């Protein structure tokens, strides 16, 4: 009788041990799969951020008035853009978060020192539109890239004819199919973001002659490239990117001044722009916010005219 009890006890203990061991192994397996999925999602997000950086390359180094491209993702995606100016030229930060299994992945980021992107934060969807415009002061400084999603419906109310034509070109001349930009009030869905050029009611963004008012804040601009930047961005990122662009302008001013001196030494042809290029550099690198951007454009305008009609053109 005792022997049977011992056998039963040993048998029961064996089964208990097997169950515990099996549960532990199952836990490790589930934990490993979960970690693998998390790592895989992070890896995909990192690749997504890099892919966006690569796909924006065709938008750069272009002499066209504007260029556009489309990015499509296999799953619902959030794209975060951020500006950092804590280094010499600053950097463009792109972060990606993807929705899988009803859960958003951790954001993965990549830094791009030569990109300047303007968008809401975040931009969410599966299809994204990007277009760019050249920023010149008076020589080309960079291409500004604007990012939107098909989920964001922009309505450009009473836009000037040149803006309206450009928007139509950028959206493939088919507003009803593209569903991203609208230029007629009758075409605007109820949830649209209203961009008003001549005032009006229910305006989310007001575009004035020298500034864009958005969320109760003003972003001052000169030229269409900065106007679009202010429309699609927020004040903090706009001011940060402008600071980066001014630093780049200062460095390019040095390069063109060196070119002017080199041309004079080799050919005796004096561009006469050296002093003004130094002035442009000093003003650009020392402006305090967009409120004084007009001072940079004033000297840039003088440089543009003198270069165009001078004997030795630098750009």
N, C-alpha and C positions, 0 to 999 in steps of 0.2 A: 504493500500500500504506500509506504513512504517512497519506495522507488518510483512508483508511478507519479507521485507528486513532484519528485525531483525532475522527472522527464518532462512533466507538464510545465514546470517552472522554467526549465532550460529552453523548452520549445517557445514559451511565451516571450522570454527575454530575447531570443533570436529574432522573433518577428518584430518586437518593439525596436530593436537595434536596426533591423533592415528598414523599417518605416522611417525612423529618424534619419538614417543615412540617405535614404531615397529623397526625403524632403529637403535635406541639405544640398544634395546634388541638383535637385530641381530648382532650388533657390539660386544656386550658382549659375545654372543654365539660363534662367530668366534674367538674372542680373547681367550676365554676359551679353545676352541678346539686346537688352535695354541699352547697355553702354555702347554696343556696336551701332545700334540705331541712332543714338545721340551723336556719336562720332561721325557716322555717315551723314546725318543731317547737317552737322557743323561743317563737314567737308564740302557738302553740296552748296551751303550758304557762302562759304569762302570762295568756291569756284564761281558762284553767281556774281559776287562782288567784282571779282577779277574779270569775268566775262563782260559785265557792263562797262568796266573801264576800257576793255579792248574794243567793244562795239562802238564806243564813242570816238575812236580814232578817226574813222572816215569823216566825222563831222569837223575835224580839225584840219589845219593846214590847207584851207580852201579859200579861194579868192571869190567864190560865189557870194551873192548877197545873203543867202541863207540856205541851209541844207537840213534835211530831215531823215530820220530813220525810225524803225519800229523794233521793239524788243518784246518777245513773247516768252512766257515762262510756263512750264508744265503744271505748276500748282499755284495756288494763291500766294502772292508774294508781297512783302512790304520792303520798300527801298527807302533807306534813311540817308540823307546827305548832310554833311556837316563841314564847317570851315574851321581850320585851325591856322592861326598866324603866329604861332610861338616859335617858328623857325625862320630862316632868312627869307625864303619865298613863300612860306606857309605851305599848307597842303589841303587837298580836297579829300575828305573822308567819305567812303561809300560803305554802308552797312546793309546787309541782306538778312531778312527773316522769312522763312517759308512755313506754310501751314501744312502739316502732314498729321494724319490721324487726329484731326481736330485740335491740334496743338501747335503753337508757334515755336519754331526752333530758336536757339540762342543766336543773337546777332553776331555776325562775323564781319570784320572790317578790313578794308584795304586803303592805303594812302596813295594819293597821286599828286605829286608836287606841281604838275603842269596842267591840271584840269581845273575848270571853274564852272560848277554846276549850280543851277538855281531851281528850287522846287519847294513844294510843301513838305512837311515832315510828319508822318511818313507819307509816301505815295503808295497806294495799295491797289492791287489788281493782278491780272494775268497778261494784259497787253499794255505796253507803255509806249508813249510817243516822246521822241527827243528831237529838238531842232536847235540849230545854232546860228549865231550871227557873229561877224567879225567885229572886234572892239579895236578901234583905231584912235591914236592920240599923239600925233597925226599919223605916225607909222603904225603898222599892225602890232598890237600888243599880245592879243590872245583871241581864241574863239570862246564865246560864252555859250554854254549848253543849258537848255531849258528842258526839264523833265516833267511830264504829266502822265496820267493814267486815263484809260477809257472810262473809268468810274467818275472822273472829274469832268463835268460839263461846263465849259467856259463860254460865256455869252459876251461878245464884244459889242456894246451898244454905242451907236453913233460914232463908230471909229472912222478916222480920216480915210480917204479913198486909198492911199498908199498902204496903210496898215491893213485895211480890209482885203485888198488884192493879195498882199503877202500871206495873210492868214489862209485865204482860199487856196493859194498855191501850196502852202505847207500841209494842207489837209486834202490834197489831191483833187481840188475843185469839185468835191462831192460831199457837201456838209452832212447830208442825211445818212450817208453810209459811214463816214468817218466817225461821227458822233462825238467828236472831241471839242471842236470849236464851232461857235455859231456867231453870225454877224447880224442877223435879223431878230428883232424882239419876238416876232411871231414864231420863230423857230426854237426859242429858248424853252427847255423843259422847266418845270417848277423848281427842281432842285439845282438849277444851274448857278454857277458863280458869276455874278453880274459885274462886268468890267465897264464902267461908265466913262465916256470921254467928254460928255457935255452935261454932267450932273444928272439928276433924275432921282427917282425913288427906288428903294430896295437895291441900292448899290453896295456890293461887297468891297469893291475897289474903285477909287476915283482917280482918274489920270488927269493931272493938270499940266500946265505948260512946262513946268520945271520940277515937279515932284509928283510922286504917287502916294496917295493916302490909303492905308490899309490897316485894319485893326486899331484905328485911332492914332497911328504913327505915320510920319512922313519920311519918305525915302527920296532924296533929291537925285536927279539924273540929268544927263545931257546925251542926246542921241537915242536912237531906237534900241540899240543893244542893251543899254542900261535900263531903258524903260521896261522892256520885257523882263529883265532881271528882277526889277522891283515888283512887277505884277505877279510873278510866279514864286517869289521868295518871301521870307520874313525879314524884318529889319535887322535882327542880329546877324544873320548869315549874309545879308546884302552888304552891310557895313564891313564885315570881315573880308568878304571877297573883294570889295572895292579897295580895301587896304592892301590886299595881296596884289591886285592889279596895279596899284600905284607904285609898289616896290618894284614890280617888273618894269614899269614905265621908266623908273629911275635908272635901272640897270641898262635898259636898251638905249637910253639917252647917252650913257657913257660909251656904249658900243658905237653909236652913230657919230659921236664927237671924235672918237679915235679914228673912225673911218674918214671923217672930214680932214683930220690932220694928216693921215696917210696919203689921201688923194692930193692934198696940197704939196706935200713933200715930193711926191712922185711926178706930178704933172704941172704943178704951179697953179692949179685951178682952186680957188678959194670958195667954198660954199657959203661962207659968211654966217654960218649957223651955230658955230661953236659956243658963243656966249649964250645964245638963247637955249641951246640944249642943256647947258649947265643950269640955267634958270628953271627950265622945265623939270629937271631932276630934283632940284631943291624944293620946288613947290609941290611936286607929286609926292615926294617922300615925307613931307611935313604937313599935309592937309589933315585937319581934324574932323573927320566925318564927311558925309556926302553934302552937307550944307555948303561947303566951299569948293565943290567939284567944278563950278563955273570958272574959278580962277585958273585951274589947270587947262580947261578947254580954251580959255582966252589966249594963253601963250601957245597952245597947240595949234590954234587957228592961224596965228601969225607964222609959225614955223611951216605949216602946210602951204600957205601962199608963197612964201619966200623960196621954199624948196621947188615948188611947181614951176616958178618962173625964173629960177636961178640958173647959172651956167653949169654948175656941178650938182646934179641931183643926187641925194643920198639914199632915197627910197622911191 
